[in-house]
């Protein structure tokens, strides 16, 4: 999912204030608002058993630590 789509989803969920700097932080803010574990692109992603997670494809892509 592209950053613009994430920002639109954050707006729809009334996540106020300035957006987090990275895509990962924005996804975790959305997960938190939805009552999910905010685990996107964290160390727990490798043990994730949620095969229907909408974030799974992006989450499991290897990314540099400084981009998280």
mmCIF file as gemmi writes it, N, C-alpha and C atoms, coordinates in Angstrom:
data_model
loop_
_atom_site.group_PDB
_atom_site.id
_atom_site.type_symbol
_atom_site.label_atom_id
_atom_site.label_alt_id
_atom_site.label_comp_id
_atom_site.label_asym_id
_atom_site.label_entity_id
_atom_site.label_seq_id
_atom_site.pdbx_PDB_ins_code
_atom_site.Cartn_x
_atom_site.Cartn_y
_atom_site.Cartn_z
_atom_site.occupancy
_atom_site.B_iso_or_equiv
_atom_site.pdbx_formal_charge
_atom_site.auth_seq_id
_atom_site.auth_asym_id
_atom_site.pdbx_PDB_model_num
ATOM 1 N N . UNK Axp A 1 ? 0.841 -1.167 0 1 0 ? 1 A 1
ATOM 2 C CA . UNK Axp A 1 ? 0 0 0 1 0 ? 1 A 1
ATOM 3 C C . UNK Axp A 1 ? 0.896 1.242 0 1 0 ? 1 A 1
ATOM 4 N N . UNK Axp A 2 ? 0.533 2.201 -0.789 1 0 ? 2 A 1
ATOM 5 C CA . UNK Axp A 2 ? 1.321 3.422 -0.917 1 0 ? 2 A 1
ATOM 6 C C . UNK Axp A 2 ? 1.035 4.376 0.249 1 0 ? 2 A 1
ATOM 7 N N . UNK Axp A 3 ? 1.974 5.269 0.502 1 0 ? 3 A 1
ATOM 8 C CA . UNK Axp A 3 ? 1.868 6.204 1.616 1 0 ? 3 A 1
ATOM 9 C C . UNK Axp A 3 ? 0.616 7.069 1.509 1 0 ? 3 A 1
ATOM 10 N N . UNK Axp A 4 ? 0.282 7.514 0.312 1 0 ? 4 A 1
ATOM 11 C CA . UNK Axp A 4 ? -0.915 8.346 0.122 1 0 ? 4 A 1
ATOM 12 C C . UNK Axp A 4 ? -2.172 7.59 0.558 1 0 ? 4 A 1
ATOM 13 N N . UNK Axp A 5 ? -2.272 6.321 0.208 1 0 ? 5 A 1
ATOM 14 C CA . UNK Axp A 5 ? -3.422 5.503 0.617 1 0 ? 5 A 1
ATOM 15 C C . UNK Axp A 5 ? -3.458 5.353 2.134 1 0 ? 5 A 1
ATOM 16 N N . UNK Axp A 6 ? -2.296 5.185 2.739 1 0 ? 6 A 1
ATOM 17 C CA . UNK Axp A 6 ? -2.236 5.065 4.196 1 0 ? 6 A 1
ATOM 18 C C . UNK Axp A 6 ? -2.679 6.362 4.861 1 0 ? 6 A 1
ATOM 19 N N . UNK Axp A 7 ? -2.27 7.495 4.316 1 0 ? 7 A 1
ATOM 20 C CA . UNK Axp A 7 ? -2.683 8.778 4.87 1 0 ? 7 A 1
ATOM 21 C C . UNK Axp A 7 ? -4.193 8.97 4.751 1 0 ? 7 A 1
ATOM 22 N N . UNK Axp A 8 ? -4.762 8.534 3.651 1 0 ? 8 A 1
ATOM 23 C CA . UNK Axp A 8 ? -6.215 8.618 3.475 1 0 ? 8 A 1
ATOM 24 C C . UNK Axp A 8 ? -6.932 7.723 4.488 1 0 ? 8 A 1
ATOM 25 N N . UNK Axp A 9 ? -6.394 6.532 4.717 1 0 ? 9 A 1
ATOM 26 C CA . UNK Axp A 9 ? -6.987 5.629 5.694 1 0 ? 9 A 1
ATOM 27 C C . UNK Axp A 9 ? -6.86 6.218 7.102 1 0 ? 9 A 1
ATOM 28 N N . UNK Axp A 10 ? -5.724 6.825 7.4 1 0 ? 10 A 1
ATOM 29 C CA . UNK Axp A 10 ? -5.532 7.472 8.697 1 0 ? 10 A 1
ATOM 30 C C . UNK Axp A 10 ? -6.537 8.602 8.877 1 0 ? 10 A 1
ATOM 31 N N . UNK Axp A 11 ? -6.777 9.387 7.834 1 0 ? 11 A 1
ATOM 32 C CA . UNK Axp A 11 ? -7.778 10.45 7.897 1 0 ? 11 A 1
ATOM 33 C C . UNK Axp A 11 ? -9.166 9.875 8.172 1 0 ? 11 A 1
ATOM 34 N N . UNK Axp A 12 ? -9.498 8.783 7.488 1 0 ? 12 A 1
ATOM 35 C CA . UNK Axp A 12 ? -10.803 8.155 7.676 1 0 ? 12 A 1
ATOM 36 C C . UNK Axp A 12 ? -10.985 7.624 9.098 1 0 ? 12 A 1
ATOM 37 N N . UNK Axp A 13 ? -9.886 7.216 9.723 1 0 ? 13 A 1
ATOM 38 C CA . UNK Axp A 13 ? -9.922 6.701 11.097 1 0 ? 13 A 1
ATOM 39 C C . UNK Axp A 13 ? -9.723 7.808 12.121 1 0 ? 13 A 1
ATOM 40 N N . UNK Axp A 14 ? -9.668 9.042 11.632 1 0 ? 14 A 1
ATOM 41 C CA . UNK Axp A 14 ? -9.508 10.222 12.478 1 0 ? 14 A 1
ATOM 42 C C . UNK Axp A 14 ? -8.25 10.174 13.33 1 0 ? 14 A 1
ATOM 43 N N . UNK Axp A 15 ? -7.16 9.719 12.712 1 0 ? 15 A 1
ATOM 44 C CA . UNK Axp A 15 ? -5.862 9.781 13.363 1 0 ? 15 A 1
ATOM 45 C C . UNK Axp A 15 ? -5.354 11.186 13.109 1 0 ? 15 A 1
ATOM 46 N N . UNK Axp A 16 ? -5.336 11.979 14.163 1 0 ? 16 A 1
ATOM 47 C CA . UNK Axp A 16 ? -5.045 13.409 14.049 1 0 ? 16 A 1
ATOM 48 C C . UNK Axp A 16 ? -3.563 13.718 14.229 1 0 ? 16 A 1
ATOM 49 N N . UNK Axp A 17 ? -3.221 14.943 13.939 1 0 ? 17 A 1
ATOM 50 C CA . UNK Axp A 17 ? -1.859 15.406 14.137 1 0 ? 17 A 1
ATOM 51 C C . UNK Axp A 17 ? -1.023 15.152 12.907 1 0 ? 17 A 1
ATOM 52 N N . UNK Axp A 18 ? 0.243 15.421 13.05 1 0 ? 18 A 1
ATOM 53 C CA . UNK Axp A 18 ? 1.146 15.176 11.931 1 0 ? 18 A 1
ATOM 54 C C . UNK Axp A 18 ? 1.349 13.672 11.788 1 0 ? 18 A 1
ATOM 55 N N . UNK Axp A 19 ? 1.461 13.246 10.566 1 0 ? 19 A 1
ATOM 56 C CA . UNK Axp A 19 ? 1.644 11.826 10.316 1 0 ? 19 A 1
ATOM 57 C C . UNK Axp A 19 ? 3.027 11.386 10.777 1 0 ? 19 A 1
ATOM 58 N N . UNK Axp A 20 ? 3.133 10.161 11.248 1 0 ? 20 A 1
ATOM 59 C CA . UNK Axp A 20 ? 4.469 9.631 11.563 1 0 ? 20 A 1
ATOM 60 C C . UNK Axp A 20 ? 5.361 9.702 10.323 1 0 ? 20 A 1
ATOM 61 N N . UNK Axp A 21 ? 6.627 9.799 10.543 1 0 ? 21 A 1
ATOM 62 C CA . UNK Axp A 21 ? 7.575 10.028 9.459 1 0 ? 21 A 1
ATOM 63 C C . UNK Axp A 21 ? 7.661 8.859 8.491 1 0 ? 21 A 1
ATOM 64 N N . UNK Axp A 22 ? 7.587 7.633 8.981 1 0 ? 22 A 1
ATOM 65 C CA . UNK Axp A 22 ? 7.772 6.487 8.099 1 0 ? 22 A 1
ATOM 66 C C . UNK Axp A 22 ? 6.463 5.745 7.859 1 0 ? 22 A 1
ATOM 67 N N . UNK Axp A 23 ? 6.459 4.989 6.789 1 0 ? 23 A 1
ATOM 68 C CA . UNK Axp A 23 ? 5.308 4.157 6.458 1 0 ? 23 A 1
ATOM 69 C C . UNK Axp A 23 ? 5.028 3.165 7.589 1 0 ? 23 A 1
ATOM 70 N N . UNK Axp A 24 ? 6.082 2.583 8.144 1 0 ? 24 A 1
ATOM 71 C CA . UNK Axp A 24 ? 5.92 1.603 9.216 1 0 ? 24 A 1
ATOM 72 C C . UNK Axp A 24 ? 5.228 2.204 10.429 1 0 ? 24 A 1
ATOM 73 N N . UNK Axp A 25 ? 5.631 3.402 10.803 1 0 ? 25 A 1
ATOM 74 C CA . UNK Axp A 25 ? 5.012 4.063 11.964 1 0 ? 25 A 1
ATOM 75 C C . UNK Axp A 25 ? 3.553 4.414 11.693 1 0 ? 25 A 1
ATOM 76 N N . UNK Axp A 26 ? 3.252 4.808 10.468 1 0 ? 26 A 1
ATOM 77 C CA . UNK Axp A 26 ? 1.871 5.125 10.113 1 0 ? 26 A 1
ATOM 78 C C . UNK Axp A 26 ? 1.007 3.869 10.142 1 0 ? 26 A 1
ATOM 79 N N . UNK Axp A 27 ? 1.504 2.766 9.605 1 0 ? 27 A 1
ATOM 80 C CA . UNK Axp A 27 ? 0.752 1.505 9.634 1 0 ? 27 A 1
ATOM 81 C C . UNK Axp A 27 ? 0.519 1.075 11.081 1 0 ? 27 A 1
ATOM 82 N N . UNK Axp A 28 ? 1.53 1.198 11.93 1 0 ? 28 A 1
ATOM 83 C CA . UNK Axp A 28 ? 1.353 0.825 13.339 1 0 ? 28 A 1
ATOM 84 C C . UNK Axp A 28 ? 0.334 1.72 14.027 1 0 ? 28 A 1
ATOM 85 N N . UNK Axp A 29 ? 0.275 2.998 13.673 1 0 ? 29 A 1
ATOM 86 C CA . UNK Axp A 29 ? -0.743 3.894 14.236 1 0 ? 29 A 1
ATOM 87 C C . UNK Axp A 29 ? -2.143 3.449 13.798 1 0 ? 29 A 1
ATOM 88 N N . UNK Axp A 30 ? -2.274 3.043 12.544 1 0 ? 30 A 1
ATOM 89 C CA . UNK Axp A 30 ? -3.559 2.544 12.036 1 0 ? 30 A 1
ATOM 90 C C . UNK Axp A 30 ? -3.917 1.238 12.74 1 0 ? 30 A 1
ATOM 91 N N . UNK Axp A 31 ? -2.956 0.33 12.885 1 0 ? 31 A 1
ATOM 92 C CA . UNK Axp A 31 ? -3.214 -0.934 13.586 1 0 ? 31 A 1
ATOM 93 C C . UNK Axp A 31 ? -3.693 -0.666 15.011 1 0 ? 31 A 1
ATOM 94 N N . UNK Axp A 32 ? -3.036 0.252 15.686 1 0 ? 32 A 1
ATOM 95 C CA . UNK Axp A 32 ? -3.405 0.58 17.065 1 0 ? 32 A 1
ATOM 96 C C . UNK Axp A 32 ? -4.842 1.11 17.119 1 0 ? 32 A 1
ATOM 97 N N . UNK Axp A 33 ? -5.19 2.009 16.201 1 0 ? 33 A 1
ATOM 98 C CA . UNK Axp A 33 ? -6.539 2.588 16.159 1 0 ? 33 A 1
ATOM 99 C C . UNK Axp A 33 ? -7.588 1.51 15.902 1 0 ? 33 A 1
ATOM 100 N N . UNK Axp A 34 ? -7.238 0.496 15.121 1 0 ? 34 A 1
ATOM 101 C CA . UNK Axp A 34 ? -8.173 -0.584 14.803 1 0 ? 34 A 1
ATOM 102 C C . UNK Axp A 34 ? -8.236 -1.649 15.892 1 0 ? 34 A 1
ATOM 103 N N . UNK Axp A 35 ? -7.45 -1.469 16.962 1 0 ? 35 A 1
ATOM 104 C CA . UNK Axp A 35 ? -7.451 -2.423 18.065 1 0 ? 35 A 1
ATOM 105 C C . UNK Axp A 35 ? -6.606 -3.654 17.81 1 0 ? 35 A 1
ATOM 106 N N . UNK Axp A 36 ? -5.741 -3.569 16.823 1 0 ? 36 A 1
ATOM 107 C CA . UNK Axp A 36 ? -4.844 -4.673 16.51 1 0 ? 36 A 1
ATOM 108 C C . UNK Axp A 36 ? -3.504 -4.447 17.195 1 0 ? 36 A 1
ATOM 109 N N . UNK Axp A 37 ? -2.711 -5.5 17.282 1 0 ? 37 A 1
ATOM 110 C CA . UNK Axp A 37 ? -1.361 -5.353 17.815 1 0 ? 37 A 1
ATOM 111 C C . UNK Axp A 37 ? -0.552 -4.535 16.807 1 0 ? 37 A 1
ATOM 112 N N . UNK Axp A 38 ? 0.045 -3.417 17.22 1 0 ? 38 A 1
ATOM 113 C CA . UNK Axp A 38 ? 0.837 -2.603 16.29 1 0 ? 38 A 1
ATOM 114 C C . UNK Axp A 38 ? 2.205 -3.239 16.047 1 0 ? 38 A 1
ATOM 115 N N . UNK Axp A 39 ? 2.234 -4.223 15.17 1 0 ? 39 A 1
ATOM 116 C CA . UNK Axp A 39 ? 3.429 -5.046 14.991 1 0 ? 39 A 1
ATOM 117 C C . UNK Axp A 39 ? 4.073 -4.912 13.617 1 0 ? 39 A 1
ATOM 118 N N . UNK Axp A 40 ? 3.562 -4.052 12.768 1 0 ? 40 A 1
ATOM 119 C CA . UNK Axp A 40 ? 4.054 -3.948 11.396 1 0 ? 40 A 1
ATOM 120 C C . UNK Axp A 40 ? 5.558 -3.674 11.365 1 0 ? 40 A 1
ATOM 121 N N . UNK Axp A 41 ? 6.282 -4.515 10.644 1 0 ? 41 A 1
ATOM 122 C CA . UNK Axp A 41 ? 7.729 -4.374 10.417 1 0 ? 41 A 1
ATOM 123 C C . UNK Axp A 41 ? 8.535 -4.313 11.711 1 0 ? 41 A 1
ATOM 124 N N . UNK Axp A 42 ? 8.089 -5.049 12.715 1 0 ? 42 A 1
ATOM 125 C CA . UNK Axp A 42 ? 8.856 -5.159 13.957 1 0 ? 42 A 1
ATOM 126 C C . UNK Axp A 42 ? 9.458 -6.552 14.006 1 0 ? 42 A 1
ATOM 127 N N . UNK Axp A 43 ? 10.217 -6.829 15.043 1 0 ? 43 A 1
ATOM 128 C CA . UNK Axp A 43 ? 10.871 -8.131 15.152 1 0 ? 43 A 1
ATOM 129 C C . UNK Axp A 43 ? 9.883 -9.292 15.282 1 0 ? 43 A 1
ATOM 130 N N . UNK Axp A 44 ? 8.645 -9.035 15.699 1 0 ? 44 A 1
ATOM 131 C CA . UNK Axp A 44 ? 7.67 -10.128 15.847 1 0 ? 44 A 1
ATOM 132 C C . UNK Axp A 44 ? 7.077 -10.562 14.511 1 0 ? 44 A 1
ATOM 133 N N . UNK Axp A 45 ? 7.336 -9.827 13.456 1 0 ? 45 A 1
ATOM 134 C CA . UNK Axp A 45 ? 6.734 -10.179 12.16 1 0 ? 45 A 1
ATOM 135 C C . UNK Axp A 45 ? 7.143 -11.558 11.673 1 0 ? 45 A 1
ATOM 136 N N . UNK Axp A 46 ? 8.306 -12.021 12.073 1 0 ? 46 A 1
ATOM 137 C CA . UNK Axp A 46 ? 8.786 -13.326 11.612 1 0 ? 46 A 1
ATOM 138 C C . UNK Axp A 46 ? 8.078 -14.472 12.322 1 0 ? 46 A 1
ATOM 139 N N . UNK Axp A 47 ? 7.411 -14.205 13.445 1 0 ? 47 A 1
ATOM 140 C CA . UNK Axp A 47 ? 6.645 -15.236 14.134 1 0 ? 47 A 1
ATOM 141 C C . UNK Axp A 47 ? 5.145 -15.065 13.909 1 0 ? 47 A 1
ATOM 142 N N . UNK Axp A 48 ? 4.758 -14.168 13.061 1 0 ? 48 A 1
ATOM 143 C CA . UNK Axp A 48 ? 3.349 -13.852 12.842 1 0 ? 48 A 1
ATOM 144 C C . UNK Axp A 48 ? 2.606 -15.059 12.256 1 0 ? 48 A 1
ATOM 145 N N . UNK Axp A 49 ? 1.501 -15.382 12.885 1 0 ? 49 A 1
ATOM 146 C CA . UNK Axp A 49 ? 0.682 -16.501 12.414 1 0 ? 49 A 1
ATOM 147 C C . UNK Axp A 49 ? -0.59 -16.01 11.726 1 0 ? 49 A 1
ATOM 148 N N . UNK Axp A 50 ? -0.758 -14.697 11.608 1 0 ? 50 A 1
ATOM 149 C CA . UNK Axp A 50 ? -1.966 -14.136 11.016 1 0 ? 50 A 1
ATOM 150 C C . UNK Axp A 50 ? -1.818 -14.08 9.494 1 0 ? 50 A 1
ATOM 151 N N . UNK Axp A 51 ? -2.25 -15.124 8.834 1 0 ? 51 A 1
ATOM 152 C CA . UNK Axp A 51 ? -2.092 -15.212 7.382 1 0 ? 51 A 1
ATOM 153 C C . UNK Axp A 51 ? -3.085 -14.341 6.616 1 0 ? 51 A 1
ATOM 154 N N . UNK Axp A 52 ? -4.082 -13.79 7.278 1 0 ? 52 A 1
ATOM 155 C CA . UNK Axp A 52 ? -5.065 -12.938 6.608 1 0 ? 52 A 1
ATOM 156 C C . UNK Axp A 52 ? -4.844 -11.456 6.902 1 0 ? 52 A 1
ATOM 157 N N . UNK Axp A 53 ? -3.745 -11.115 7.508 1 0 ? 53 A 1
ATOM 158 C CA . UNK Axp A 53 ? -3.43 -9.723 7.824 1 0 ? 53 A 1
ATOM 159 C C . UNK Axp A 53 ? -3.279 -8.926 6.532 1 0 ? 53 A 1
ATOM 160 N N . UNK Axp A 54 ? -3.94 -7.78 6.455 1 0 ? 54 A 1
ATOM 161 C CA . UNK Axp A 54 ? -3.866 -6.959 5.243 1 0 ? 54 A 1
ATOM 162 C C . UNK Axp A 54 ? -2.484 -6.347 5.043 1 0 ? 54 A 1
ATOM 163 N N . UNK Axp A 55 ? -1.671 -6.32 6.075 1 0 ? 55 A 1
ATOM 164 C CA . UNK Axp A 55 ? -0.345 -5.719 6.007 1 0 ? 55 A 1
ATOM 165 C C . UNK Axp A 55 ? 0.749 -6.759 5.744 1 0 ? 55 A 1
ATOM 166 N N . UNK Axp A 56 ? 0.417 -8.027 5.747 1 0 ? 56 A 1
ATOM 167 C CA . UNK Axp A 56 ? 1.403 -9.106 5.736 1 0 ? 56 A 1
ATOM 168 C C . UNK Axp A 56 ? 2.415 -9.023 4.589 1 0 ? 56 A 1
ATOM 169 N N . UNK Axp A 57 ? 1.947 -8.773 3.378 1 0 ? 57 A 1
ATOM 170 C CA . UNK Axp A 57 ? 2.849 -8.746 2.228 1 0 ? 57 A 1
ATOM 171 C C . UNK Axp A 57 ? 3.921 -7.668 2.397 1 0 ? 57 A 1
ATOM 172 N N . UNK Axp A 58 ? 3.522 -6.464 2.754 1 0 ? 58 A 1
ATOM 173 C CA . UNK Axp A 58 ? 4.495 -5.39 2.97 1 0 ? 58 A 1
ATOM 174 C C . UNK Axp A 58 ? 5.328 -5.625 4.219 1 0 ? 58 A 1
ATOM 175 N N . UNK Axp A 59 ? 4.706 -6.175 5.235 1 0 ? 59 A 1
ATOM 176 C CA . UNK Axp A 59 ? 5.375 -6.371 6.513 1 0 ? 59 A 1
ATOM 177 C C . UNK Axp A 59 ? 6.556 -7.327 6.413 1 0 ? 59 A 1
ATOM 178 N N . UNK Axp A 60 ? 6.413 -8.363 5.658 1 0 ? 60 A 1
ATOM 179 C CA . UNK Axp A 60 ? 7.444 -9.391 5.597 1 0 ? 60 A 1
ATOM 180 C C . UNK Axp A 60 ? 8.544 -9.101 4.583 1 0 ? 60 A 1
ATOM 181 N N . UNK Axp A 61 ? 8.456 -7.964 3.898 1 0 ? 61 A 1
ATOM 182 C CA . UNK Axp A 61 ? 9.544 -7.569 3.014 1 0 ? 61 A 1
ATOM 183 C C . UNK Axp A 61 ? 10.709 -7.128 3.871 1 0 ? 61 A 1
ATOM 184 N N . UNK Axp A 62 ? 11.891 -7.595 3.572 1 0 ? 62 A 1
ATOM 185 C CA . UNK Axp A 62 ? 13.06 -7.108 4.327 1 0 ? 62 A 1
ATOM 186 C C . UNK Axp A 62 ? 13.281 -5.624 4.055 1 0 ? 62 A 1
ATOM 187 N N . UNK Axp A 63 ? 13.434 -4.845 5.124 1 0 ? 63 A 1
ATOM 188 C CA . UNK Axp A 63 ? 13.731 -3.422 4.981 1 0 ? 63 A 1
ATOM 189 C C . UNK Axp A 63 ? 14.863 -3.055 5.936 1 0 ? 63 A 1
ATOM 190 N N . UNK Axp A 64 ? 15.571 -2.013 5.579 1 0 ? 64 A 1
ATOM 191 C CA . UNK Axp A 64 ? 16.683 -1.567 6.421 1 0 ? 64 A 1
ATOM 192 C C . UNK Axp A 64 ? 16.164 -1.083 7.765 1 0 ? 64 A 1
ATOM 193 N N . UNK Axp A 65 ? 16.915 -1.318 8.803 1 0 ? 65 A 1
ATOM 194 C CA . UNK Axp A 65 ? 16.533 -0.943 10.169 1 0 ? 65 A 1
ATOM 195 C C . UNK Axp A 65 ? 16.2 0.551 10.265 1 0 ? 65 A 1
ATOM 196 N N . UNK Axp A 66 ? 16.961 1.397 9.613 1 0 ? 66 A 1
ATOM 197 C CA . UNK Axp A 66 ? 16.744 2.844 9.739 1 0 ? 66 A 1
ATOM 198 C C . UNK Axp A 66 ? 15.468 3.31 9.043 1 0 ? 66 A 1
ATOM 199 N N . UNK Axp A 67 ? 14.861 2.466 8.198 1 0 ? 67 A 1
ATOM 200 C CA . UNK Axp A 67 ? 13.597 2.825 7.548 1 0 ? 67 A 1
ATOM 201 C C . UNK Axp A 67 ? 12.388 2.464 8.4 1 0 ? 67 A 1
ATOM 202 N N . UNK Axp A 68 ? 12.586 1.715 9.472 1 0 ? 68 A 1
ATOM 203 C CA . UNK Axp A 68 ? 11.466 1.294 10.312 1 0 ? 68 A 1
ATOM 204 C C . UNK Axp A 68 ? 11.073 2.422 11.199 1 0 ? 68 A 1
